[in-house]
C-alpha cells in the first residue's frame, strides 16, 4: 500500500491542516498523564515546521457527545505540546468559524495552532460535508497523521479530503508500512500472539492471520473460551459461551492450514482479580470451581517465549492476563521480554498491550508499537480503513 506523504509535497509557505490523535488521558486537575500520542506526532509536526509551513493541528479528546465539556478542552494538550516542541502553541477557542479563520490567516511560517476539540460539534462524527468544508477553509493541504482514528469516517478523517489535497503524515506512513508487512509477503517463521478478554474482538484478525502465520499463541481471557471448547474445566474464568463453536472452527482451520495454535497448559488462578486473593498455578484444564484463570502460568510463558524467540516476524495484540494487578502480570511480562529479545521484526498493537510494555519499561525495544486500537485490529482483519483510503496514492 503506497500513499503519498508529506515528503512528496512542497509545504514551504503553506498552511497545513493536520489531523492528529491527541486523545490522551488527563488527571483530575486537567494535566496530561500519558503524552505518548503527542510525542508520536512530533516527527510530522517538526518536519512541516522545519520546511516553512504554518501548522494547524486538529484532534478529538474524549467523548463529549457533540457538546462543549469544559474538562475536555484542548488547552492542557496544547500546553504539553508546546513543552515538547519548545515553541509556542496557540490553542484556538473553536475549530471552525470566523474567529478561527481570522486567527489562522494571521499565522506565519513556523507557527503552530491547535484547534479546539473537534467532537464538541456533532457534525464531526456525522461527517457533515459543510463542517468538513469549514475545516478545509483553514488550509491549503490536508495531512492525516491520526492512524488511531483512521477506521472512523468522520469529517476530520474523511470529509476534509474532498476539499483539499490529502497525504499521509510520517506516523501514518510508519503504521501502514509495518502493518502492511504483516499481511503482504510476511517473513517466516511468522508468529501471532493474541490475548485480551474476548474472542469476539479478534475473530476477523484470527481468520485473516491464519492464512499467513506459522503459529498462533493464545492467552488472556480469550484463551478460556478456546479451552472450554476443548472440554476443559475453566471454573469461573471469562468465557463467551456463544463463541464456543467458533473457537472449535478456528482450531480446526488452524490444523487444516498446518498452523500451530497453542493454548495455555497452565494458568495462575484465583477467586478474584485482586492482589490479596489466594492464588496458585494449576493445569489450564483443571481450574477449581469458583476460581478463575487470571494469567498464563510459568510453563506456558516459557513455551510461548521459546516460539516467539525463534520467529522472524512477530505481531502481538492483547495481554496474557490481568497485568494491571501485579500478581497476574508475570505472564504478560515474560511474553513482552521474549518479543523484545526476538531477532526478527516485532510489531505490537492495541492500547492495553502498549500500556503493558510501557509499564515494563520495554516500549523502545520493539520495531513498532501501533498507536491504534480498533484501527489496528481492522487493518489486520484486511479491511480498508476510510481515513487511509481517501489519501492520495503514490
C-alpha positions as CSV (number, residue, x, y, z in Angstrom):
1,X,0.0,0.0,0.0
2,X,1.7,3.2,-1.2
3,X,0.3,6.5,-0.2
4,X,1.7,10.0,-0.9
5,X,3.2,11.6,2.2
6,X,4.4,15.0,3.3
7,X,7.8,14.1,1.8
8,X,6.1,14.1,-1.6
9,X,4.8,17.7,-1.5
10,X,6.3,21.2,-1.1
11,X,5.0,22.7,2.1
12,X,7.0,25.9,2.2
13,X,4.8,28.9,2.8
14,X,1.6,26.8,3.0
15,X,-0.9,26.4,5.8
16,X,-1.2,22.7,6.6
17,X,-4.2,21.2,8.4
18,X,-3.0,18.1,10.3
19,X,-5.3,15.5,11.8
20,X,-3.5,14.1,14.9
21,X,-4.6,11.8,17.6
22,X,-4.2,13.8,20.8
23,X,-6.9,11.7,22.7
24,X,-4.7,11.5,25.8
25,X,-5.7,10.8,29.4
26,X,-6.0,13.7,31.8
27,X,-5.9,13.7,35.6
28,X,-8.5,15.4,37.8
29,X,-6.5,18.7,37.5
30,X,-6.6,18.5,33.8
31,X,-3.0,17.6,33.3
32,X,-1.8,15.1,30.6
33,X,-0.8,11.8,32.3
34,X,0.4,9.9,29.3
35,X,1.8,12.0,26.4
36,X,2.8,9.1,24.1
37,X,0.3,10.0,21.4
38,X,1.5,13.6,21.4
39,X,5.2,12.5,21.2
40,X,4.4,10.2,18.3
41,X,3.1,13.2,16.3
42,X,6.3,15.3,16.8
43,X,8.2,14.0,13.7
44,X,5.4,15.1,11.4
45,X,4.9,18.5,13.1
46,X,8.7,19.2,13.2
47,X,9.1,18.1,9.5
48,X,6.5,20.6,8.4
49,X,7.8,23.4,10.6
50,X,11.4,22.9,9.5
51,X,10.3,23.3,5.9
52,X,8.4,26.6,6.4
53,X,4.8,25.5,6.9
54,X,2.3,27.0,9.3
55,X,0.8,24.1,11.1
56,X,-2.9,23.8,12.2
57,X,-3.5,20.8,14.3
58,X,-6.9,19.2,15.0
59,X,-7.9,16.3,17.2
60,X,-10.7,15.0,19.4
61,X,-10.4,14.4,23.1
62,X,-12.7,12.0,25.0
63,X,-16.3,11.6,24.2
64,X,-18.1,14.9,24.7
65,X,-21.1,13.7,22.6
66,X,-21.3,16.8,20.3
67,X,-21.4,19.4,23.1
68,X,-18.9,21.5,24.9
69,X,-17.5,19.8,28.0
70,X,-15.1,22.0,29.9
71,X,-13.0,19.1,31.2
72,X,-12.3,18.0,27.7
73,X,-10.9,21.3,26.3
74,X,-7.6,21.0,24.4
75,X,-5.7,23.6,26.5
76,X,-3.8,21.1,28.6
77,X,-2.8,19.2,25.4
78,X,-1.6,22.4,23.8
79,X,0.5,23.2,26.9
80,X,2.2,19.8,26.8
81,X,2.8,20.1,23.0
82,X,4.4,23.5,23.5
83,X,6.8,22.0,26.1
84,X,7.7,19.1,23.8
85,X,8.2,21.4,20.7
86,X,9.9,24.1,22.8
87,X,7.9,26.8,21.0
88,X,4.5,28.5,21.5
89,X,1.3,26.7,20.5
90,X,-1.8,28.8,20.1
91,X,-4.9,27.0,21.3
92,X,-7.9,28.4,19.4
93,X,-11.3,28.8,21.0
94,X,-13.1,26.6,18.5
95,X,-12.3,24.5,15.4
96,X,-14.4,26.4,12.9
97,X,-15.9,29.8,12.4
98,X,-14.8,33.4,11.6
99,X,-12.7,33.9,14.7
100,X,-10.7,30.7,14.0
101,X,-10.3,31.6,10.3
102,X,-9.0,35.0,11.2
103,X,-6.5,33.6,13.7
104,X,-5.3,31.1,11.2
105,X,-5.0,33.7,8.4
106,X,-2.5,35.6,10.7
107,X,-0.2,32.6,11.1
108,X,3.3,32.8,9.7
109,X,5.6,30.0,8.6
110,X,6.8,28.2,11.7
111,X,3.7,29.0,13.7
112,X,1.6,26.2,15.4
113,X,-2.1,26.4,16.3
114,X,-4.2,23.7,17.9
115,X,-8.0,23.7,17.2
116,X,-10.5,23.1,20.0
117,X,-11.9,19.6,20.5
118,X,-13.5,18.5,17.2
119,X,-16.1,16.4,19.0
120,X,-17.7,19.5,20.6
121,X,-19.5,19.6,17.3
122,X,-21.9,16.7,16.4
123,X,-21.1,17.3,12.8
124,X,-17.6,15.9,13.2
125,X,-18.7,12.3,13.9
126,X,-21.6,12.7,11.4
127,X,-19.0,13.5,8.7
128,X,-21.1,16.6,7.8
129,X,-20.0,18.0,4.4
130,X,-20.5,21.6,5.5
131,X,-18.4,21.1,8.7
132,X,-15.7,19.4,6.7
133,X,-15.7,22.3,4.2
134,X,-15.3,24.8,7.1
135,X,-12.3,22.9,8.4
136,X,-10.8,22.8,4.9
137,X,-11.0,26.6,4.6
138,X,-8.3,26.8,7.2
139,X,-5.5,25.4,5.0
140,X,-4.0,24.6,1.6
141,X,-3.1,21.0,2.3
142,X,-4.5,18.2,4.5
143,X,-2.4,15.7,6.3
144,X,-3.7,12.7,8.2
145,X,-1.3,11.5,10.9
146,X,-4.0,10.0,13.2
147,X,-3.9,6.3,12.5
148,X,-5.8,5.6,15.7
149,X,-8.9,7.2,14.1
150,X,-8.4,6.1,10.5
151,X,-11.2,3.5,10.9
152,X,-13.7,6.3,11.5
153,X,-15.3,8.1,8.6
154,X,-15.5,11.5,10.3
155,X,-15.4,15.0,8.9
156,X,-11.7,15.4,10.0
157,X,-10.6,12.0,8.8
158,X,-12.5,11.6,5.5
159,X,-14.6,14.7,4.8
160,X,-11.8,17.2,4.6
161,X,-10.1,15.2,1.8
162,X,-12.9,16.1,-0.5
163,X,-11.8,19.7,-0.4
164,X,-8.0,19.6,0.0
165,X,-5.1,17.6,-1.4
166,X,-4.7,14.8,1.2
167,X,-1.5,13.0,2.1
168,X,-0.1,10.9,5.0
169,X,2.0,12.1,7.9
170,X,5.1,10.3,9.0
171,X,3.3,8.4,11.8
172,X,0.6,7.3,9.4
173,X,3.3,6.2,6.9
174,X,5.0,4.2,9.6
175,X,1.8,2.5,10.7
176,X,0.9,1.5,7.1
177,X,4.4,0.3,6.4
178,X,4.7,-2.0,9.4
179,X,1.2,-3.3,9.4
180,X,1.2,-4.0,5.7
181,X,4.4,-6.0,6.2
182,X,2.3,-8.5,8.3
183,X,-0.2,-9.1,5.5
184,X,1.8,-8.7,2.3
185,X,4.5,-11.4,1.8
186,X,5.4,-11.7,5.5
187,X,8.7,-13.2,6.7
188,X,8.7,-16.7,8.2
189,X,8.5,-18.1,10.8
190,X,5.7,-15.7,11.4
191,X,4.1,-15.8,14.9
192,X,1.0,-14.1,16.2
193,X,0.5,-13.7,19.9
194,X,-3.2,-12.9,20.7
195,X,-4.7,-12.1,24.1
196,X,-7.2,-9.8,25.7
197,X,-10.6,-10.5,27.1
198,X,-12.7,-11.7,24.2
199,X,-12.5,-14.0,21.2
200,X,-15.2,-11.8,19.5
201,X,-12.8,-8.8,19.5
202,X,-10.2,-10.9,17.5
203,X,-12.4,-13.1,15.2
204,X,-11.5,-11.1,12.0
205,X,-7.9,-10.9,12.9
206,X,-7.6,-14.6,13.7
207,X,-9.3,-15.6,10.4
208,X,-7.0,-13.3,8.4
209,X,-3.8,-14.2,10.1
210,X,-4.5,-18.0,10.0
211,X,-3.9,-17.6,6.2
212,X,-0.4,-16.2,6.8
213,X,1.2,-17.2,10.1
214,X,3.1,-20.3,11.2
215,X,1.9,-20.2,14.8
216,X,-0.7,-18.5,17.0
217,X,-0.2,-18.3,20.7
218,X,-3.5,-17.6,22.6
219,X,-3.5,-16.1,26.1
220,X,-5.6,-13.7,28.1
221,X,-9.3,-14.0,28.8
222,X,-10.0,-15.2,25.3
223,X,-8.0,-18.4,25.9
224,X,-10.6,-19.8,28.3
225,X,-13.3,-19.8,25.5
226,X,-10.9,-22.0,23.5
227,X,-10.1,-24.2,26.5
228,X,-13.7,-24.8,27.3
229,X,-14.3,-25.5,23.6
230,X,-11.8,-28.3,24.1
231,X,-13.7,-29.7,27.0
232,X,-11.5,-28.3,29.8
233,X,-12.8,-27.2,33.2
234,X,-12.2,-23.5,33.4
235,X,-14.1,-22.6,36.7
236,X,-15.4,-19.0,36.7
237,X,-13.0,-17.9,34.0
238,X,-14.2,-15.4,31.4
239,X,-15.9,-17.5,28.7
240,X,-18.0,-16.4,25.7
241,X,-20.5,-19.2,25.6
242,X,-21.9,-18.2,22.2
243,X,-18.4,-18.4,20.7
244,X,-17.5,-22.0,21.7
245,X,-18.4,-23.4,18.2
246,X,-16.5,-20.5,16.6
247,X,-13.4,-21.4,18.7
248,X,-13.7,-25.1,17.5
249,X,-14.0,-23.9,13.9
250,X,-10.9,-21.7,14.3
251,X,-8.8,-24.5,15.8
252,X,-9.9,-26.9,13.0
253,X,-9.0,-24.2,10.5
254,X,-5.5,-23.8,12.0
255,X,-5.0,-27.6,11.9
256,X,-6.1,-27.8,8.3
257,X,-3.7,-25.0,7.4
258,X,-0.8,-26.5,9.3
259,X,-0.7,-23.6,11.8
260,X,0.4,-24.4,15.3
261,X,-2.3,-23.0,17.7
262,X,-1.0,-23.0,21.2
263,X,-3.3,-22.6,24.3
264,X,-2.1,-22.3,27.9
265,X,-1.0,-25.5,29.5
266,X,-1.0,-23.9,33.0
267,X,-2.5,-20.8,34.5
268,X,-2.4,-18.6,37.6
269,X,-5.8,-19.0,39.2
270,X,-7.6,-17.1,42.0
271,X,-11.0,-16.5,43.3
272,X,-10.9,-12.8,42.1
273,X,-8.6,-10.4,40.3
274,X,-7.2,-8.9,43.5
275,X,-3.6,-8.6,44.8
276,X,-4.6,-10.1,48.2
277,X,-6.6,-13.0,46.8
278,X,-5.2,-16.5,47.4
279,X,-3.8,-17.9,44.1
280,X,-2.0,-20.9,42.7
281,X,-0.7,-22.3,39.5
282,X,-2.9,-25.1,38.1
283,X,-3.1,-27.0,34.9
284,X,-5.2,-25.0,32.4
285,X,-7.9,-27.6,32.2
286,X,-8.3,-28.1,35.9
287,X,-9.2,-24.7,37.3
288,X,-11.1,-25.2,40.6
289,X,-14.8,-24.5,40.7
290,X,-15.3,-20.9,41.8
291,X,-11.8,-19.8,40.8
292,X,-10.8,-18.1,37.5
293,X,-7.7,-18.0,35.4
294,X,-6.1,-14.6,35.5
295,X,-2.7,-15.1,33.9
296,X,-0.8,-17.7,31.9
297,X,1.4,-20.0,34.1
298,X,5.2,-20.3,34.0
299,X,5.3,-23.4,31.8
300,X,3.1,-21.7,29.2
301,X,5.2,-18.5,29.5
302,X,8.4,-20.5,28.8
303,X,6.8,-22.3,25.8
304,X,5.4,-19.1,24.3
305,X,8.8,-17.4,24.8
306,X,10.5,-20.2,23.0
307,X,8.3,-20.0,20.0
308,X,8.5,-16.2,19.8
309,X,12.3,-16.1,20.1
310,X,12.6,-18.3,17.0
311,X,10.4,-16.1,14.8
312,X,11.5,-13.7,12.0
313,X,8.2,-11.8,12.3
314,X,6.0,-11.3,15.4
315,X,2.7,-9.5,15.9
316,X,1.4,-9.2,19.4
317,X,-2.1,-7.9,20.3
318,X,-3.6,-8.4,23.8
319,X,-2.1,-9.0,27.2
320,X,-1.8,-12.5,28.6
321,X,-3.6,-11.8,31.9
322,X,-4.8,-9.1,34.3
323,X,-1.4,-7.3,34.1
324,X,-2.6,-4.3,35.9
325,X,-2.7,-6.4,39.1
326,X,0.9,-7.3,39.9
327,X,0.4,-11.0,40.9
328,X,-1.1,-11.6,37.5
329,X,1.4,-9.6,35.4
330,X,4.2,-12.1,35.1
331,X,2.9,-13.9,32.0
332,X,2.5,-10.7,30.1
333,X,5.9,-9.5,31.3
334,X,7.5,-12.8,30.2
335,X,6.0,-12.6,26.7
336,X,6.9,-8.9,26.4
337,X,10.5,-9.7,27.2
338,X,10.6,-12.6,24.8
339,X,9.2,-10.4,22.0
340,X,11.7,-7.7,22.9
341,X,14.6,-10.3,22.6
342,X,13.3,-11.7,19.3
343,X,15.8,-11.0,16.5
344,X,13.1,-10.6,13.9
345,X,10.7,-7.8,13.2
346,X,8.4,-7.1,16.1
347,X,5.1,-5.3,16.0
348,X,2.9,-4.6,19.0
349,X,-0.7,-3.4,18.7
350,X,-3.6,-2.4,20.9
351,X,-3.8,0.1,23.7
352,X,-3.7,-2.5,26.6
353,X,-0.6,-4.2,25.1
354,X,1.2,-0.9,24.6
355,X,0.3,0.1,28.2
356,X,1.7,-3.2,29.4
357,X,5.1,-2.9,27.6
358,X,5.3,0.7,28.7
359,X,4.7,-0.4,32.3
360,X,7.5,-2.9,32.0
361,X,9.9,-0.3,30.5
362,X,10.2,-2.1,27.2
363,X,8.4,0.4,24.8
364,X,11.6,1.2,22.9
365,X,12.6,-2.4,22.4
366,X,10.1,-3.2,19.6
367,X,10.3,-2.3,16.0
368,X,6.8,-0.8,16.0
369,X,4.2,-0.1,18.7
370,X,1.0,0.8,17.0
371,X,-0.9,3.8,18.2
372,X,-4.2,2.3,17.0
373,X,-6.7,0.1,18.9
374,X,-9.7,-0.6,16.8
375,X,-7.9,0.8,13.7
376,X,-5.1,-1.8,14.2
377,X,-7.5,-4.6,14.5
378,X,-9.5,-3.6,11.4
379,X,-6.3,-3.2,9.4
380,X,-5.1,-6.7,10.5
381,X,-8.5,-8.1,9.5
382,X,-7.7,-6.9,6.0
383,X,-10.2,-4.1,5.9
384,X,-9.6,-0.9,4.0
385,X,-9.7,2.0,6.5
386,X,-11.7,5.0,5.3
387,X,-9.1,7.5,6.7
388,X,-6.4,5.8,4.6
389,X,-8.5,5.2,1.5
390,X,-9.0,9.0,0.9
391,X,-5.3,9.8,0.9
392,X,-3.6,10.2,-2.5
393,X,-1.9,7.1,-3.9
394,X,1.7,7.4,-4.8
